[in-house]
């Protein structure tokens, strides 16, 4: 009797891309068709796009995460809680912290890491908005600075200075939450609001590069009104234990003293990509149209560790949850085709429905289906988008458990 071995699909990372691939694939194939293994370093998924809220303290960090086992079909998917260290492409196996796992087909969906562009001191002294733990650490650090301020005999005003490096999506969304949280912190810790400084430093000539200029102007004026000082066209040269050194052009660097520095500019691929010998640009692999790594019929790379070119402008699509989820859907269909020994794979065609950047709980800017939105309308759309991503992974039960319903 001949027993055919089922192909083994290993999915690394249970973020937007990896979890989407898993929940779609588990619906498409039968138990007897393939073994599916999902590997993630924690037993929970977190909504990366909500981390700025947990970091500022406007949303509890438990609200941004949920148990992976609640959304996978455990009769079809084996979940392994472990950290991937390296991919051995020749031997078709992944080295994990607690062992190793072999694969027939591999999906790398490990997300990104902060890109510090070699700026001295950032890795050591700046906080990042990267995962649940880094967000909790940042929130607690800011609260500690406020709590300590009044306890010290000699007042150190720099404790109340917060620098945000980067005026891209993450930086601006964090500033929106932070400016809502600061008045609460001042009240909780008996701190004079006028002593608090929030400075955003951006090397590019504009806030939110690539966004509609009218909407950018709206965002800047709303945040300035709430106390943010923007230093645009200004580069962070160094981060120190006491703050940052900044300079415009060839100017001599000057010091800004700050108790908190947050680095929110730039994403690179997961370090495993380069460690495993893939050819990459800033840790991101330029994938083929069917999302496979060039030269590898058995490896798909999706989400922030991949690079997919927008042929209309000959530049990569920015790394977003929207793209990662759409790639996850296609990746599942292509895996099902391979499992069923079909030769033809589908090509990825991003369907960008719009972009909304929040400016706090009740304000935002965005372009949705070509229409410009600001204020509560944009903020409403942001919550619809947040709930939609929950729905796509876990259906109505997940939306009821974790969804955002305070619309106005
Ligand atoms: P992720 O969703 O980051 O998931 C990666 C997963 O891999 C995680 O579960 C992680 O724990 C796991 N992992 C990592 N390393 C290992 C390892 N070695 N071993 C095992 N597991 C590992 N995009 C939008 O489209 N809209 C937005 O409004 C938006 N807002 C954002 C706001 C903030 C504050 C941030 C930080 C990002 C925002 N983004 C937004 C970008 C978006 O979050 C990312 O593009 C998206 O999360 C990428 O999805 P991914 O599947 O590649 O990785």
Boltz pocket constraint, residues with backbone or C-beta under 6 A from the ligand:
constraints:
  - pocket:
      binder: B
      contacts: [[A, 12], [A, 13], [A, 14], [A, 15], [A, 16], [A, 17], [A, 18], [A, 39], [A, 40], [A, 41], [A, 42], [A, 44], [A, 45], [A, 46], [A, 48], [A, 49], [A, 50], [A, 51], [A, 52], [A, 82], [A, 83], [A, 84], [A, 85], [A, 109], [A, 110], [A, 111], [A, 112], [A, 129], [A, 130], [A, 169], [A, 170], [A, 173], [A, 270], [A, 272], [A, 302], [A, 303], [A, 304], [A, 305], [A, 319], [A, 320], [A, 321], [A, 322], [A, 323], [A, 324], [A, 356], [A, 357]]
      max_distance: 6.0
